Amino acid sequence: MLLLDQVLSTGDLETILTRIAAVPIRDGGNTAGGRTAKAKNNREFALDHEGTEAVGTLVLNALRRNADFRAYVQPLKIRMPIISVYDPGMAYGDHLDAPVMGEGPIHTTRTDLSVTVFLSEPGSYDGGELILRAPTGERSVKLPAGGAVCYPTAYVHRVTPVTRGRRLAVVTWVQSRVRDHEERAILYDLTCAIHALPEDVDDGQRLRLNHVYTRLMQKWTEA
């Protein structure tokens, strides 16, 4: 799991709130199927509206610019985001996201990682925590507006009931170049170690570590 403090700037957030002001809001159950739909009680901004598409593009571009996101996720495909709305009384029970989304060879995405980008300040609403059932135990996530969390799509997760205010968030899914989560974590740790090297470190040592990274990428990545 990766927490990112500021994927979206203050200007980005202002633009998003302005763009979605005129977008119709629909039942969130329309984008869930089977048992997942029964657990889902929220609303979403209309996917086919130009305002939603503009916001989705803005968020995707912001994610792609973020070096930590790129290093951790190794993105190959990123789904067009959904903008979710939780008002008082709304929640999303324990569920799993679909392992594959879309139809056809071009539009199909294997969902290795899920991403939530928070649009509301945590003090503006009560409840609405994203609870992730990780191997080490449950993790509660409620980040400042503009922050994001990336986590394996295989995690069971839920959004607790909102009791005050409004929770706005953008959610999307990523197919990674590196399918295996452990391999992806190794690459991310190695990237962090390389970036943490002091400026005066021997050039040969830096080159050796970069060589290791390159060889692992060649071994583990999917084009």
N, C-alpha and C positions, 0 to 999 in steps of 0.2 A: 504494500500500500504506500502511496506517495501523497503527501499533503503539500499543496502549493499555495503560498500566502496571497499572491497578487497576480493572477493571470490576467484579470481585467483592470484597467486603469479607472480612475474616477470619471474621466471623459467617456470611456467605453460604457460604463454603467449608465451614465446620463443619456447617452445615445440609445442604449437598449430600452430604457424605460420610456423614452419618447416614441420610439418606433413601435412598441407593442401596445401603446395606449389605444390605438384604433383597431387592434386585431380582435376578432371574435374569440370567445373562450368556449370550449366544448368539453363534454364529458371525457375524462381521461381514460375511461374504460374502453374507449374505441380503439386504443392502440395496445390493448392487452388481450390475451386469448386464454380460454380454458379456465383453470383454477386461479391463474394469476389475476384475471379480470375480477373475480370475486373478492380478492384481497385489496383491490385498488379502489380508493375513494379520493380522487382528486380531479382537477380540471387541467386542461392544456390549451395553449393558444393554437388556433387553427393552423395546421401544417401547410395548407395550400395558399396562405396569404403572403403577399410580397413582404410585409413587415416581418413575419416570422422567418422567411428565407434570408432577409437582410441581416437579422440578428444572428441566425445560425452561421452565416458566412463570417460575420465579425468574430464570433466566438471561436470558430475553427481556425481562423487566421491567428488569433491571439494564442491559442494552444500551440500551433505550429511554430510560432516565434519563440516559445519558451524553451530554453535549453534543457532544463531539468525534465520537462515533459518529454522532449524528444529522446533524451538519454534513457529515461526509465521505461517509456512505452515502446520505443522503436516502431513508430506508426507506419503501417503500410496502407491501410484504409481507415477512414474515420466517417462514421455515419452522420448525416445531417441531424443536428440536435433537435430535441423536443424541449419546449419551455413549459414547465409544470407550475401549477398554482395550488397551494393548500391554504384554505380558509379555515376558520374555527370549526372543529368537528371532523375535519378531513384527515386521513391517514392512509398509509399503504402497508398492509400486513406483511409478514414474512413471505418472501418469494424469491424466485430465481429468474434472472433475465434469460431470454431465449439465447441458446448457444449459437444460432445462425439467424441472421436477419436479411430480409430482402429476397428478391426472386431473380432467377436468371444468372448466368455466369459472370456478367459484368457488375450487376448490382448486389450480388450476395456478399455478405460480410460475416466471417467467423468472429464472434464477439469474444476476444481474449480478455479485454479490459473494459470496465465501465467507468465513466467519468461524470461527476456532478460538479457543476460550477454554481456557486451560491450567488444570488442576485440581491438578497435581502440582508440587512445587518442583523446579527443575532439578537440584539436588544429590541428589535422592532416586532418580534413575535415570540410567543412561548410555545414550547414543544417543538415538533418538527425536526428532531434530531435524526440523522441518518445512522442507523445501527447496523454495523457489519459483523457478521459471525465469522471471524477469522480463526485460523487454527490455534492461535494463542488465547482465544477468548473473544468476547464481544467488545467492539470498539464503537464509541459514540462520537460522531463528527457533526460539528455545527460551526462553520467557518465564517469569517467576516465576508461581506459582499466583495466579490471579485476573486475570492479564494476558490480552490478546487481540490477535489480528492480523486485519485485514480486507484482502482482496486480490481482484483481478478473478478471477472463476471461470474465465476463459479461460486463466489461467496453468497450464501443466503443473507438477505438484508431486508430492512424495513424502514419506514419513516413513521416516527411516533406521532400521535394525534396533535394537531395544532390547537391550542386553547385560546390564543389571543393573537391578533394581527394577521399578517399574510406572509406566507413563505413562497418566494419565487426562486426557481432554480432552473438551470439548463442541464439536461442530461444527454449524453451521447455514448457511443460504443466504438471500440477500436479493434481492428485486426492488426496484430503486431507482426513485424518481420520475424520475430523470435517467438515461436509458439509456446515453448516451455517456460513456465514462470521462474523456475530455479535458474535456468540459463540466462534469462533476461535480468534477473537480480544480480548474477555474477557480473554481467557486462556493465550494469549500472554501478556496482561497487568499484569495479576497475576504473570506470570513467571518473568517478569521484576521487579515487586514489591518484590518478594521473593529474587531475586538476589541482590537487592539494600539494603536489610536489613544489618545493621552494624554487624560486627563480634561479638560484645558483646551483641547482642540482646538475650533476654530470649529464651532458647531452646524450651520451651513450646509454645511460640508465633510462632516460626518458624515451629514447628510441626503442629500447628493448620492451618497455611496457606497452608502447603504442603498437609494436609488432605483435605482441601477445594478443592485444585487443583485436587487431586486424585478422589474425588467424582464427580467433574464436568467432568473429562475425562471419567469416567465410564458412566456418563449420556449421554454424547454427541458424543462419538467416535463410528466409525464403524470399525469393524475388517476387 
